Amino acid sequence: MAINLVKGENRVLNMNLFHVGLGWDVNCKPNEKFDLDVSAFMITSTGKLLSDDYLVFYNSENRVRPSNLSKIVRDTEFVNNEEMRQKSRPVDPELSVIGSIDDEDGETSEDGDDETMDINLDKVNPNISEIVICVSIHEFAERGQNFGQVDRAYVRLYKPGQAEGEGEFVYDLTEDFSACTAVEFCRIYRRNGEWKIKATGVGYKGGLQELVNKFY
Protein backbone atom coordinates (compact mmCIF):
# COMPACT_ATOMS: atom_id res chain seq x y z
CA MET A 1 0.00 0.00 0.00
CA ALA A 2 1.26 3.46 -0.89
CA ILE A 3 2.25 5.99 1.76
CA ASN A 4 0.37 9.24 1.14
CA LEU A 5 2.46 12.25 2.14
CA VAL A 6 1.18 15.61 3.33
CA LYS A 7 2.96 18.93 2.96
CA GLY A 8 5.93 19.23 5.29
CA GLU A 9 5.98 15.52 6.14
CA ASN A 10 9.29 13.62 6.28
CA ARG A 11 9.66 9.88 5.73
CA VAL A 12 12.57 7.46 5.58
CA LEU A 13 12.99 5.99 2.08
CA ASN A 14 12.93 2.21 2.04
CA MET A 15 14.42 1.91 -1.45
CA ASN A 16 17.57 3.07 -3.18
CA LEU A 17 16.62 2.28 -6.79
CA PHE A 18 13.32 3.79 -7.93
CA HIS A 19 11.33 5.83 -10.42
CA VAL A 20 10.02 9.34 -9.73
CA GLY A 21 6.76 9.77 -11.63
CA LEU A 22 5.13 13.18 -11.98
CA GLY A 23 1.68 13.79 -13.34
CA TRP A 24 -0.76 16.61 -13.96
CA ASP A 25 -3.87 17.56 -15.93
CA VAL A 26 -3.88 20.79 -17.93
CA ASN A 27 -6.91 22.96 -18.68
CA CYS A 28 -6.20 25.11 -21.72
CA LYS A 29 -7.65 26.00 -25.10
CA PRO A 30 -7.64 23.38 -27.88
CA ASN A 31 -4.30 23.25 -29.73
CA GLU A 32 -2.71 25.57 -27.14
CA LYS A 33 0.80 24.44 -26.19
CA PHE A 34 1.36 23.93 -22.48
CA ASP A 35 4.73 22.38 -21.68
CA LEU A 36 5.55 21.36 -18.11
CA ASP A 37 9.12 20.21 -17.40
CA VAL A 38 10.57 18.22 -14.53
CA SER A 39 14.03 19.02 -13.16
CA ALA A 40 16.28 17.78 -10.34
CA PHE A 41 18.63 20.13 -8.51
CA MET A 42 21.39 18.12 -6.82
CA ILE A 43 22.67 20.39 -4.07
CA THR A 44 25.31 20.29 -1.34
CA SER A 45 25.03 21.20 2.34
CA THR A 46 25.42 24.85 1.27
CA GLY A 47 22.05 24.70 -0.50
CA LYS A 48 23.70 25.20 -3.90
CA LEU A 49 24.41 23.00 -6.93
CA LEU A 50 27.73 21.19 -6.80
CA SER A 51 28.29 22.27 -10.43
CA ASP A 52 26.37 22.82 -13.68
CA ASP A 53 26.35 19.05 -14.30
CA TYR A 54 24.16 18.52 -11.25
CA LEU A 55 21.12 20.25 -12.69
CA VAL A 56 19.33 17.37 -14.40
CA PHE A 57 16.58 18.69 -16.69
CA TYR A 58 15.10 18.52 -20.19
CA ASN A 59 17.68 20.65 -21.97
CA SER A 60 20.04 17.90 -23.09
CA GLU A 61 21.53 18.51 -26.54
CA ASN A 62 19.97 15.46 -28.21
CA ARG A 63 17.31 13.06 -26.98
CA VAL A 64 16.45 9.69 -28.45
CA ARG A 65 13.62 7.77 -26.84
CA PRO A 66 14.94 4.49 -25.35
CA SER A 67 13.27 1.30 -26.58
CA ASN A 68 11.84 0.51 -23.15
CA LEU A 69 10.94 3.38 -20.82
CA SER A 70 9.37 1.09 -18.22
CA LYS A 71 12.71 -0.08 -16.83
CA ILE A 72 15.45 1.72 -14.95
CA VAL A 73 18.09 2.83 -17.45
CA ARG A 74 21.39 1.13 -16.67
CA ASP A 75 24.74 2.87 -16.98
CA THR A 76 26.06 -0.18 -18.84
CA GLU A 77 23.97 0.84 -21.84
CA PHE A 78 26.25 3.84 -22.39
CA VAL A 79 30.02 4.30 -22.33
CA ASN A 80 29.92 7.44 -20.18
CA ASN A 81 27.86 10.39 -19.02
CA GLU A 82 28.39 12.41 -22.21
CA GLU A 83 27.21 9.55 -24.42
CA MET A 84 24.04 9.25 -22.35
CA ARG A 85 23.41 12.99 -22.63
CA GLN A 86 23.88 12.84 -26.40
CA LYS A 87 21.93 9.65 -27.10
CA SER A 88 19.26 9.40 -24.44
CA ARG A 89 18.27 11.43 -21.40
CA PRO A 90 19.93 14.12 -19.23
CA VAL A 91 21.91 12.71 -16.33
CA ASP A 92 24.40 13.70 -13.62
CA PRO A 93 28.09 12.65 -13.87
CA GLU A 94 27.63 9.60 -11.61
CA LEU A 95 24.54 8.41 -13.56
CA SER A 96 22.54 8.49 -10.32
CA VAL A 97 19.69 10.76 -11.48
CA ILE A 98 18.45 10.14 -15.00
CA GLY A 99 16.10 12.85 -16.24
CA SER A 100 12.82 12.49 -18.05
CA ILE A 101 12.27 12.61 -21.77
CA ASP A 102 10.53 15.94 -22.33
CA ASP A 103 6.79 15.65 -22.95
CA GLU A 104 6.40 18.81 -25.03
CA ASP A 105 2.69 18.50 -25.79
CA GLY A 106 1.34 16.96 -22.58
CA GLU A 107 -0.01 13.92 -24.40
CA THR A 108 2.26 11.22 -22.97
CA SER A 109 -0.46 9.97 -20.65
CA GLU A 110 -4.11 10.70 -20.10
CA ASP A 111 -4.26 9.56 -16.47
CA GLY A 112 -0.80 8.29 -15.51
CA ASP A 113 2.66 9.78 -15.19
CA ASP A 114 3.51 12.54 -17.67
CA GLU A 115 7.25 12.55 -17.01
CA THR A 116 9.48 10.08 -15.15
CA MET A 117 12.96 10.25 -13.65
CA ASP A 118 15.08 7.29 -12.56
CA ILE A 119 17.15 7.53 -9.37
CA ASN A 120 19.82 5.26 -7.90
CA LEU A 121 20.81 6.61 -4.49
CA ASP A 122 23.77 4.21 -4.27
CA LYS A 123 25.46 6.20 -7.05
CA VAL A 124 24.85 9.74 -5.75
CA ASN A 125 28.00 11.82 -5.34
CA PRO A 126 28.92 11.88 -1.61
CA ASN A 127 29.06 15.68 -1.74
CA ILE A 128 25.35 15.85 -2.62
CA SER A 129 23.08 16.23 0.41
CA GLU A 130 19.72 16.84 -1.30
CA ILE A 131 17.93 16.17 -4.59
CA VAL A 132 15.19 18.75 -5.13
CA ILE A 133 12.47 17.67 -7.61
CA CYS A 134 10.72 20.57 -9.35
CA VAL A 135 8.30 21.23 -12.21
CA SER A 136 8.24 24.45 -14.26
CA ILE A 137 6.24 25.84 -17.19
CA HIS A 138 8.25 26.30 -20.38
CA GLU A 139 7.85 29.75 -22.00
CA PHE A 140 5.26 30.76 -19.40
CA ALA A 141 5.80 34.49 -19.97
CA GLU A 142 5.43 34.31 -23.74
CA ARG A 143 2.27 32.20 -23.44
CA GLY A 144 0.79 33.92 -20.36
CA GLN A 145 0.52 30.65 -18.45
CA ASN A 146 0.66 29.60 -14.79
CA PHE A 147 -0.26 26.70 -12.52
CA GLY A 148 -3.82 27.99 -12.33
CA GLN A 149 -4.27 25.91 -15.50
CA VAL A 150 -2.94 22.74 -13.85
CA ASP A 151 -5.06 20.23 -11.90
CA ARG A 152 -4.29 16.99 -10.05
CA ALA A 153 -0.56 17.52 -9.83
CA TYR A 154 1.32 14.80 -7.96
CA VAL A 155 4.68 13.13 -7.48
CA ARG A 156 5.16 9.46 -6.62
CA LEU A 157 8.23 7.37 -5.86
CA TYR A 158 7.88 3.72 -6.76
CA LYS A 159 9.96 0.61 -7.28
CA PRO A 160 10.62 -0.88 -10.74
CA GLY A 161 7.73 -3.07 -11.81
CA GLN A 162 4.97 -1.23 -9.98
CA ALA A 163 2.05 -0.16 -12.14
CA GLU A 164 0.96 3.43 -12.69
CA GLY A 165 -1.37 4.53 -9.93
CA GLU A 166 0.66 2.59 -7.35
CA GLY A 167 3.69 3.81 -5.42
CA GLU A 168 5.65 3.54 -2.25
CA PHE A 169 5.29 7.29 -1.64
CA VAL A 170 2.65 9.58 -3.18
CA TYR A 171 2.24 13.33 -2.70
CA ASP A 172 -0.82 15.00 -4.24
CA LEU A 173 -0.43 18.76 -4.45
CA THR A 174 -3.69 20.29 -3.32
CA GLU A 175 -2.23 23.72 -2.60
CA ASP A 176 -3.26 26.74 -4.67
CA PHE A 177 -0.40 27.63 -7.04
CA SER A 178 -2.56 29.58 -9.48
CA ALA A 179 -0.13 32.52 -9.70
CA CYS A 180 3.00 30.34 -9.81
CA THR A 181 5.01 29.18 -12.81
CA ALA A 182 7.22 26.63 -11.03
CA VAL A 183 6.66 24.31 -8.08
CA GLU A 184 9.09 22.44 -5.85
CA PHE A 185 7.42 19.07 -5.37
CA CYS A 186 9.71 17.30 -2.91
CA ARG A 187 13.22 16.91 -1.51
CA ILE A 188 15.15 13.66 -1.18
CA TYR A 189 17.88 14.22 1.39
CA ARG A 190 20.55 12.52 3.51
CA ARG A 191 20.16 12.54 7.29
CA ASN A 192 22.22 10.53 9.78
CA GLY A 193 23.37 8.02 7.20
CA GLU A 194 19.98 7.39 5.60
CA TRP A 195 17.89 8.91 2.82
CA LYS A 196 14.56 10.59 3.52
CA ILE A 197 11.84 12.30 1.49
CA LYS A 198 10.07 15.53 2.38
CA ALA A 199 6.90 16.75 0.66
CA THR A 200 7.46 20.47 0.16
CA GLY A 201 4.95 22.00 -2.28
CA VAL A 202 6.63 25.41 -2.62
CA GLY A 203 5.53 27.70 -5.47
CA TYR A 204 7.61 30.21 -7.46
CA LYS A 205 6.58 32.93 -9.90
CA GLY A 206 9.77 33.15 -11.98
CA GLY A 207 9.67 29.74 -13.65
CA LEU A 208 12.80 27.61 -14.03
CA GLN A 209 15.05 30.68 -13.92
CA GLU A 210 13.97 31.51 -10.37
CA LEU A 211 14.87 27.98 -9.31
CA VAL A 212 18.22 28.26 -11.05
CA ASN A 213 18.89 31.58 -9.27
CA LYS A 214 18.02 29.98 -5.93
CA PHE A 215 20.24 26.92 -6.23
CA TYR A 216 23.23 28.36 -8.11
C-alpha positions as CSV (number, residue, x, y, z in Angstrom):
1,M,0.0,0.0,0.0
2,A,1.3,3.5,-0.9
3,I,2.3,6.0,1.8
4,N,0.4,9.2,1.1
5,L,2.5,12.2,2.1
6,V,1.2,15.6,3.3
7,K,3.0,18.9,3.0
8,G,5.9,19.2,5.3
9,E,6.0,15.5,6.1
10,N,9.3,13.6,6.3
11,R,9.7,9.9,5.7
12,V,12.6,7.5,5.6
13,L,13.0,6.0,2.1
14,N,12.9,2.2,2.0
15,M,14.4,1.9,-1.4
16,N,17.6,3.1,-3.2
17,L,16.6,2.3,-6.8
18,F,13.3,3.8,-7.9
19,H,11.3,5.8,-10.4
20,V,10.0,9.3,-9.7
21,G,6.8,9.8,-11.6
22,L,5.1,13.2,-12.0
23,G,1.7,13.8,-13.3
24,W,-0.8,16.6,-14.0
25,D,-3.9,17.6,-15.9
26,V,-3.9,20.8,-17.9
27,N,-6.9,23.0,-18.7
28,C,-6.2,25.1,-21.7
29,K,-7.7,26.0,-25.1
30,P,-7.6,23.4,-27.9
31,N,-4.3,23.3,-29.7
32,E,-2.7,25.6,-27.1
33,K,0.8,24.4,-26.2
34,F,1.4,23.9,-22.5
35,D,4.7,22.4,-21.7
36,L,5.6,21.4,-18.1
37,D,9.1,20.2,-17.4
38,V,10.6,18.2,-14.5
39,S,14.0,19.0,-13.2
40,A,16.3,17.8,-10.3
41,F,18.6,20.1,-8.5
42,M,21.4,18.1,-6.8
43,I,22.7,20.4,-4.1
44,T,25.3,20.3,-1.3
45,S,25.0,21.2,2.3
46,T,25.4,24.9,1.3
47,G,22.1,24.7,-0.5
48,K,23.7,25.2,-3.9
49,L,24.4,23.0,-6.9
50,L,27.7,21.2,-6.8
51,S,28.3,22.3,-10.4
52,D,26.4,22.8,-13.7
53,D,26.4,19.0,-14.3
54,Y,24.2,18.5,-11.2
55,L,21.1,20.3,-12.7
56,V,19.3,17.4,-14.4
57,F,16.6,18.7,-16.7
58,Y,15.1,18.5,-20.2
59,N,17.7,20.6,-22.0
60,S,20.0,17.9,-23.1
61,E,21.5,18.5,-26.5
62,N,20.0,15.5,-28.2
63,R,17.3,13.1,-27.0
64,V,16.5,9.7,-28.4
65,R,13.6,7.8,-26.8
66,P,14.9,4.5,-25.3
67,S,13.3,1.3,-26.6
68,N,11.8,0.5,-23.1
69,L,10.9,3.4,-20.8
70,S,9.4,1.1,-18.2
71,K,12.7,-0.1,-16.8
72,I,15.4,1.7,-14.9
73,V,18.1,2.8,-17.5
74,R,21.4,1.1,-16.7
75,D,24.7,2.9,-17.0
76,T,26.1,-0.2,-18.8
77,E,24.0,0.8,-21.8
78,F,26.3,3.8,-22.4
79,V,30.0,4.3,-22.3
80,N,29.9,7.4,-20.2
81,N,27.9,10.4,-19.0
82,E,28.4,12.4,-22.2
83,E,27.2,9.6,-24.4
84,M,24.0,9.2,-22.3
85,R,23.4,13.0,-22.6
86,Q,23.9,12.8,-26.4
87,K,21.9,9.6,-27.1
88,S,19.3,9.4,-24.4
89,R,18.3,11.4,-21.4
90,P,19.9,14.1,-19.2
91,V,21.9,12.7,-16.3
92,D,24.4,13.7,-13.6
93,P,28.1,12.6,-13.9
94,E,27.6,9.6,-11.6
95,L,24.5,8.4,-13.6
96,S,22.5,8.5,-10.3
97,V,19.7,10.8,-11.5
98,I,18.5,10.1,-15.0
99,G,16.1,12.9,-16.2
100,S,12.8,12.5,-18.0
101,I,12.3,12.6,-21.8
102,D,10.5,15.9,-22.3
103,D,6.8,15.7,-23.0
104,E,6.4,18.8,-25.0
105,D,2.7,18.5,-25.8
106,G,1.3,17.0,-22.6
107,E,0.0,13.9,-24.4
108,T,2.3,11.2,-23.0
109,S,-0.5,10.0,-20.6
110,E,-4.1,10.7,-20.1
111,D,-4.3,9.6,-16.5
112,G,-0.8,8.3,-15.5
113,D,2.7,9.8,-15.2
114,D,3.5,12.5,-17.7
115,E,7.2,12.5,-17.0
116,T,9.5,10.1,-15.2
117,M,13.0,10.3,-13.6
118,D,15.1,7.3,-12.6
119,I,17.2,7.5,-9.4
120,N,19.8,5.3,-7.9
121,L,20.8,6.6,-4.5
122,D,23.8,4.2,-4.3
123,K,25.5,6.2,-7.1
124,V,24.9,9.7,-5.7
125,N,28.0,11.8,-5.3
126,P,28.9,11.9,-1.6
127,N,29.1,15.7,-1.7
128,I,25.4,15.8,-2.6
129,S,23.1,16.2,0.4
130,E,19.7,16.8,-1.3
131,I,17.9,16.2,-4.6
132,V,15.2,18.8,-5.1
133,I,12.5,17.7,-7.6
134,C,10.7,20.6,-9.3
135,V,8.3,21.2,-12.2
136,S,8.2,24.4,-14.3
137,I,6.2,25.8,-17.2
138,H,8.2,26.3,-20.4
139,E,7.9,29.7,-22.0
140,F,5.3,30.8,-19.4
141,A,5.8,34.5,-20.0
142,E,5.4,34.3,-23.7
143,R,2.3,32.2,-23.4
144,G,0.8,33.9,-20.4
145,Q,0.5,30.6,-18.4
146,N,0.7,29.6,-14.8
147,F,-0.3,26.7,-12.5
148,G,-3.8,28.0,-12.3
149,Q,-4.3,25.9,-15.5
150,V,-2.9,22.7,-13.8
151,D,-5.1,20.2,-11.9
152,R,-4.3,17.0,-10.0
153,A,-0.6,17.5,-9.8
154,Y,1.3,14.8,-8.0
155,V,4.7,13.1,-7.5
156,R,5.2,9.5,-6.6
157,L,8.2,7.4,-5.9
158,Y,7.9,3.7,-6.8
159,K,10.0,0.6,-7.3
160,P,10.6,-0.9,-10.7
161,G,7.7,-3.1,-11.8
162,Q,5.0,-1.2,-10.0
163,A,2.0,-0.2,-12.1
164,E,1.0,3.4,-12.7
165,G,-1.4,4.5,-9.9
166,E,0.7,2.6,-7.4
167,G,3.7,3.8,-5.4
168,E,5.7,3.5,-2.3
169,F,5.3,7.3,-1.6
170,V,2.7,9.6,-3.2
171,Y,2.2,13.3,-2.7
172,D,-0.8,15.0,-4.2
173,L,-0.4,18.8,-4.5
174,T,-3.7,20.3,-3.3
175,E,-2.2,23.7,-2.6
176,D,-3.3,26.7,-4.7
177,F,-0.4,27.6,-7.0
178,S,-2.6,29.6,-9.5
179,A,-0.1,32.5,-9.7
180,C,3.0,30.3,-9.8
181,T,5.0,29.2,-12.8
182,A,7.2,26.6,-11.0
183,V,6.7,24.3,-8.1
184,E,9.1,22.4,-5.8
185,F,7.4,19.1,-5.4
186,C,9.7,17.3,-2.9
187,R,13.2,16.9,-1.5
188,I,15.2,13.7,-1.2
189,Y,17.9,14.2,1.4
190,R,20.5,12.5,3.5
191,R,20.2,12.5,7.3
192,N,22.2,10.5,9.8
193,G,23.4,8.0,7.2
194,E,20.0,7.4,5.6
195,W,17.9,8.9,2.8
196,K,14.6,10.6,3.5
197,I,11.8,12.3,1.5
198,K,10.1,15.5,2.4
199,A,6.9,16.7,0.7
200,T,7.5,20.5,0.2
201,G,5.0,22.0,-2.3
202,V,6.6,25.4,-2.6
203,G,5.5,27.7,-5.5
204,Y,7.6,30.2,-7.5
205,K,6.6,32.9,-9.9
206,G,9.8,33.1,-12.0
207,G,9.7,29.7,-13.6
208,L,12.8,27.6,-14.0
209,Q,15.1,30.7,-13.9
210,E,14.0,31.5,-10.4
211,L,14.9,28.0,-9.3
212,V,18.2,28.3,-11.0
213,N,18.9,31.6,-9.3
214,K,18.0,30.0,-5.9
215,F,20.2,26.9,-6.2
216,Y,23.2,28.4,-8.1
